[in-house]
Amino acid sequence: MCTSVTGPLRGVAVVLLVGLTWFLASTLFGGDSGSSVRHFFTGASEEPTAAEARPRRYKCGLLAPCPPKHLAFRVVSGAANVIGPKICLEDKMLVSSLKDNAGRGINVALVNGVTGELLDTKSFDMWAGDVSDLLKFIRPLHEGTLVFVASFDDAATKMNDEARRLFEELGSTAAKELAFRDSWVFVGAKGIENKSPFEQRMKNSKGSNKYEGWPESLEMDGCIPLRAPLES
């Protein structure tokens, strides 16, 4: 007699226990109890993945796309005398240590301002080199040529008055005061009418240097409008 009663009672107890568990789960996790319990026991998460959480990046790592007929760029100066500079244009690395075309001093990339085509890249040692090499490179520029500049280590020791003046004519305001081991990034153009909005300089100062003997690296990006073709 006892055995026949215990079986049904045990079954009722199990049903009540399952119902209570379901009720508690629904109360604790809220919303769709089935979904919540399933996520809890399977380890599934509704949190965005790392890839989804990261902001979208555009050409050269910009946070927003450039308008039509504009070139996306990023220029990074060298860090001390250890990490070389970078010049990126339209998602293509023009100058970097990995490309083996970055060097101590002033790193320059010349770009056709109408088509966005790379014309040339070169580095000029401003500590032990000859400034005449830099002058020969930037004197004959054609109207509308874009000039991207990134410093590495020291960009000023061999800089003379003519070199500073030529960079001023390209739109620079910092070249005339550039000093030993200053960090410098700049984008200018041959024939620019006003001063360039794309320039940064960090002075070499013992009191504020990030590295021993050098200021911090500079990073600048933006969008440059392509120039209309010159009328023949």
C-alpha positions as CSV (number, residue, x, y, z in Angstrom):
1,M,0.0,0.0,0.0
2,C,2.8,2.4,0.9
3,T,4.6,1.8,-2.3
4,S,1.6,2.6,-4.5
5,V,1.2,6.0,-2.8
6,T,4.9,7.0,-2.8
7,G,5.2,6.8,-6.6
8,P,2.5,9.4,-7.5
9,L,3.7,11.7,-4.7
10,R,7.2,11.5,-6.0
11,G,6.0,12.4,-9.5
12,V,4.0,15.4,-8.2
13,A,7.1,16.6,-6.2
14,V,9.2,16.5,-9.3
15,V,6.7,18.4,-11.4
16,L,6.4,21.1,-8.6
17,L,10.2,21.3,-8.4
18,V,10.5,21.8,-12.2
19,G,7.8,24.4,-12.2
20,L,9.4,26.3,-9.3
21,T,12.8,26.2,-11.0
22,W,11.2,27.6,-14.2
23,F,9.4,30.4,-12.2
24,L,12.6,31.4,-10.4
25,A,14.6,31.4,-13.7
26,S,12.0,33.6,-15.4
27,T,12.0,36.0,-12.4
28,L,15.8,36.2,-12.2
29,F,16.6,36.5,-15.9
30,G,13.5,38.3,-17.1
31,G,12.1,38.5,-20.6
32,D,11.8,35.3,-22.6
33,S,12.5,32.7,-19.9
34,G,13.3,30.0,-22.4
35,S,15.8,32.1,-24.1
36,S,17.3,33.4,-20.8
37,V,17.7,30.0,-19.3
38,R,19.2,28.6,-22.6
39,H,21.8,31.4,-22.6
40,F,22.6,30.8,-19.0
41,F,23.2,27.1,-19.3
42,T,24.9,27.2,-22.8
43,G,27.1,30.1,-22.1
44,A,25.7,32.0,-25.1
45,S,26.0,35.8,-24.8
46,E,24.1,38.7,-26.4
47,E,27.0,41.0,-25.9
48,P,28.6,42.2,-29.2
49,T,31.8,40.5,-30.3
50,A,35.1,42.3,-30.1
51,A,35.0,42.8,-33.9
52,E,31.4,44.3,-33.6
53,A,32.4,46.5,-30.7
54,R,35.3,48.1,-32.5
55,P,34.5,51.3,-34.5
56,R,34.6,50.9,-38.2
57,R,37.9,52.1,-39.8
58,Y,38.2,53.5,-43.3
59,K,41.1,54.2,-45.6
60,C,44.4,54.7,-43.7
61,G,42.5,54.0,-40.4
62,L,40.3,57.1,-40.6
63,L,37.2,57.0,-38.4
64,A,35.0,58.4,-41.2
65,P,35.2,58.1,-45.0
66,C,36.4,61.0,-47.1
67,P,34.1,62.8,-49.5
68,P,34.2,62.1,-53.2
69,K,37.3,63.5,-55.0
70,H,39.3,63.6,-51.7
71,L,42.3,61.6,-50.7
72,A,42.5,59.9,-47.3
73,F,45.9,60.2,-45.6
74,R,47.7,59.5,-42.4
75,V,51.2,60.8,-41.5
76,V,53.1,59.6,-38.5
77,S,56.5,61.0,-37.4
78,G,59.2,58.7,-36.1
79,A,59.4,57.9,-32.4
80,A,62.8,58.9,-31.0
81,N,65.4,57.2,-33.2
82,V,63.8,53.8,-32.9
83,I,60.5,53.6,-34.7
84,G,60.4,54.9,-38.2
85,P,57.8,57.3,-39.7
86,K,54.8,56.3,-41.8
87,I,53.0,58.0,-44.7
88,C,49.7,56.4,-45.9
89,L,47.6,57.6,-48.8
90,E,44.3,56.0,-49.9
91,D,45.1,52.9,-47.8
92,K,48.5,52.5,-49.5
93,M,51.7,52.8,-47.4
94,L,54.0,55.2,-49.3
95,V,56.7,55.4,-46.7
96,S,57.5,53.1,-43.8
97,S,60.4,51.0,-42.3
98,L,58.7,47.9,-43.7
99,K,59.0,49.3,-47.2
100,D,62.6,50.1,-46.4
101,N,62.3,53.6,-47.7
102,A,62.2,55.6,-44.4
103,G,65.3,57.2,-43.0
104,R,66.7,59.6,-40.4
105,G,65.8,63.2,-41.0
106,I,63.0,64.4,-43.3
107,N,60.9,61.8,-45.2
108,V,59.0,63.1,-48.2
109,A,56.4,61.7,-50.5
110,L,55.4,63.6,-53.7
111,V,51.9,63.0,-55.1
112,N,50.1,64.3,-58.2
113,G,47.4,66.6,-56.8
114,V,45.1,66.0,-59.7
115,T,45.2,62.2,-60.0
116,G,46.5,61.1,-56.6
117,E,49.3,59.2,-58.2
118,L,52.5,58.7,-56.2
119,L,55.4,60.5,-58.0
120,D,58.3,59.8,-55.7
121,T,59.5,59.2,-52.1
122,K,62.8,60.0,-50.5
123,S,64.4,60.6,-47.2
124,F,67.0,63.2,-46.4
125,D,69.5,62.9,-43.5
126,M,69.4,66.3,-41.7
127,W,72.1,65.3,-39.2
128,A,75.0,64.0,-41.3
129,G,73.7,64.5,-44.8
130,D,73.8,67.3,-47.4
131,V,70.8,69.7,-47.5
132,S,71.5,70.4,-51.2
133,D,70.0,66.9,-51.9
134,L,66.7,68.1,-50.3
135,L,66.8,71.4,-52.2
136,K,67.3,69.7,-55.5
137,F,64.3,67.5,-54.7
138,I,61.8,70.2,-53.8
139,R,62.9,73.2,-56.0
140,P,61.5,71.9,-59.3
141,L,58.1,70.8,-58.1
142,H,55.2,71.3,-60.5
143,E,52.1,73.3,-59.7
144,G,49.6,71.3,-57.7
145,T,52.1,68.7,-56.4
146,L,51.2,67.4,-53.0
147,V,54.1,67.1,-50.5
148,F,53.8,64.8,-47.5
149,V,56.5,65.2,-44.8
150,A,57.3,63.1,-41.7
151,S,60.3,63.6,-39.4
152,F,62.5,60.9,-37.9
153,D,65.0,61.5,-35.1
154,D,66.4,65.0,-36.2
155,A,64.9,66.9,-39.1
156,A,66.5,70.4,-38.5
157,T,70.2,70.4,-37.9
158,K,71.2,70.8,-41.6
159,M,68.1,72.8,-42.5
160,N,69.2,76.1,-44.0
161,D,67.2,79.3,-44.8
162,E,66.4,78.3,-48.4
163,A,65.0,74.9,-47.3
164,R,62.9,76.6,-44.7
165,R,61.6,79.1,-47.2
166,L,60.7,76.4,-49.7
167,F,58.6,74.6,-47.1
168,E,57.0,77.9,-46.2
169,E,56.0,78.3,-49.9
170,L,54.4,74.9,-49.7
171,G,52.2,76.1,-46.9
172,S,54.3,75.4,-43.7
173,T,54.3,77.6,-40.7
174,A,56.5,75.4,-38.5
175,A,59.5,75.0,-40.9
176,K,61.0,78.4,-40.1
177,E,61.2,77.5,-36.3
178,L,61.9,73.8,-36.6
179,A,64.8,72.9,-34.3
180,F,67.0,69.9,-33.3
181,R,64.9,66.7,-32.8
182,D,61.5,68.4,-33.0
183,S,58.8,66.1,-34.2
184,W,57.1,67.3,-37.4
185,V,54.4,66.2,-39.8
186,F,53.2,68.3,-42.7
187,V,51.1,68.1,-45.9
188,G,51.5,71.0,-48.3
189,A,51.3,71.7,-52.0
190,K,53.1,73.6,-54.7
191,G,51.2,76.8,-55.5
192,I,49.1,76.7,-52.3
193,E,47.5,80.1,-51.7
194,N,47.2,80.0,-47.9
195,K,48.9,78.2,-45.1
196,S,48.3,74.5,-44.9
197,P,45.8,73.3,-42.3
198,F,47.7,70.0,-42.1
199,E,50.7,70.5,-39.9
200,Q,51.9,69.6,-36.4
201,R,55.1,70.3,-34.5
202,M,56.2,69.0,-31.1
203,K,59.2,70.9,-29.7
204,N,62.1,69.0,-28.2
205,S,62.1,70.0,-24.5
206,K,63.7,68.2,-21.6
207,G,60.7,69.2,-19.4
208,S,58.1,67.6,-21.6
209,N,59.8,65.0,-23.8
210,K,58.1,61.6,-23.8
211,Y,61.3,59.8,-24.6
212,E,64.8,60.6,-23.3
213,G,66.1,63.3,-25.7
214,W,63.0,63.2,-28.0
215,P,59.4,64.5,-27.9
216,E,56.5,62.2,-28.6
217,S,55.6,61.0,-32.0
218,L,53.0,62.9,-33.9
219,E,50.1,61.5,-35.9
220,M,47.9,63.4,-38.3
221,D,45.2,62.3,-40.7
222,G,42.5,63.8,-42.9
223,C,41.1,64.3,-46.3
224,I,42.7,66.4,-49.1
225,P,40.7,67.5,-52.1
226,L,41.9,66.6,-55.5
227,R,42.9,69.6,-57.6
228,A,41.0,70.3,-60.9
229,P,43.2,69.8,-64.0
230,L,45.1,72.9,-65.0
231,E,43.8,74.5,-68.2
232,S,46.2,74.2,-71.1
